[in-house]
Amino acid sequence: MRTDKRMQSKRIRTEKGSGNVFSDLGLPHPERELLKSRLTLQIYRLIKARGLKQAEAGKILGIKQPHVSALMRNRSGTFSVERLMEFLTALGQDVEITVRPTRKGHGEVSVA
C-alpha cells in the first residue's frame, strides 16, 4: 500500500490550557482581559440579536460607529470593564456583581 506524503499525519504538540487564553499567552492582567472579552461578547450578541446597524448601536451606547466596529471585532482594549458594563445597561441589561468566598487558592471572575 502506497502512502502519499501529504496524507501522513504530523504530530502536533498540544498542552491543556488554563481556561484563560490571556493567562496562557502571558499577557498582563489576564483576569481583567478575560472579563472584558466576555462582556464584549455579550454586547456583540445583543447588537446582532436586535439587528442593529453599527451607527444605531453607537447612538444607544453613546460612542461613534468606528468604536462599535471595534467592539464587534472583540477589540475592547480601549474600554474599561466599567464602561463595558455601562454599554450593557444601555442595551437594557441588568449587570450583577457577586462576591463570595472561593474554595480555591485564589478567586476567579466570571460572566454568565
C-alpha positions in Angstrom: 0.0 0.0 0.0 1.4 3.3 -1.1 1.1 6.3 1.3 1.0 9.8 -0.1 3.3 12.0 2.0 0.6 14.7 2.1 -1.7 12.2 3.7 0.7 11.3 6.5 -0.4 12.9 9.8 2.1 15.0 11.6 2.2 15.1 15.4 1.2 18.4 16.8 2.3 19.3 20.3 -0.5 20.5 22.5 -1.0 21.3 26.1 -4.0 21.8 28.1 -5.0 25.5 28.6 -5.8 27.1 31.9 -9.2 28.3 30.7 -7.9 31.8 30.3 -6.1 32.3 26.9 -4.8 35.7 28.1 -3.0 34.0 31.0 -1.8 31.2 28.8 -0.2 33.8 26.5 1.4 35.5 29.4 -0.4 38.8 28.9 -0.7 41.3 31.7 -3.9 41.4 33.7 -5.3 38.2 32.2 -8.4 38.1 34.5 -9.4 41.6 33.5 -8.8 40.9 29.8 -10.9 37.7 30.0 -13.7 39.6 31.7 -13.6 42.4 29.1 -13.7 39.8 26.4 -16.8 38.1 27.9 -18.6 41.4 28.4 -17.8 42.4 24.8 -19.2 39.1 23.6 -22.5 39.9 25.4 -22.6 43.3 23.7 -21.9 41.7 20.3 -24.7 39.2 20.8 -27.2 41.8 21.9 -26.4 44.1 18.9 -26.7 41.1 16.5 -29.9 39.8 18.0 -31.6 43.2 17.7 -30.3 43.6 14.1 -28.9 47.0 14.9 -26.6 48.7 12.4 -23.3 49.9 14.0 -24.4 53.6 13.7 -27.7 52.7 15.6 -25.8 50.8 18.2 -23.4 53.8 18.6 -26.2 56.1 19.4 -27.6 53.8 22.0 -24.1 53.3 23.6 -23.0 56.9 23.2 -20.0 56.1 21.1 -19.0 56.6 17.4 -19.5 53.9 14.8 -15.8 53.1 14.5 -15.7 52.2 18.2 -18.8 49.9 17.7 -17.0 48.3 14.9 -14.0 47.6 17.2 -16.3 46.1 19.8 -17.9 43.9 17.1 -14.5 42.5 16.4 -13.8 41.8 20.1 -11.4 44.8 20.4 -12.4 46.1 23.8 -8.9 47.3 24.7 -9.7 51.0 24.9 -12.8 50.4 27.1 -12.7 49.7 30.8 -14.7 47.0 32.5 -17.0 49.7 33.9 -17.6 51.2 30.5 -18.5 47.9 29.0 -21.0 47.3 31.9 -22.5 50.7 31.1 -22.9 49.6 27.5 -24.8 46.5 28.7 -27.1 48.6 30.8 -27.7 51.0 27.8 -28.7 47.9 25.9 -31.3 47.1 28.6 -29.4 44.6 30.6 -29.0 44.3 34.3 -25.4 43.7 35.4 -24.9 42.0 38.7 -21.6 41.6 40.6 -21.5 38.8 43.2 -18.6 38.4 45.6 -18.3 35.2 47.6 -15.5 33.1 49.2 -13.7 30.8 46.9 -12.7 27.2 47.6 -9.6 27.5 45.5 -6.3 29.2 46.3 -7.4 32.3 44.5 -10.7 33.7 43.2 -11.9 34.0 39.6 -14.1 36.3 37.6 -17.0 35.0 35.6 -19.7 36.4 33.4 -23.0 34.5 33.0 
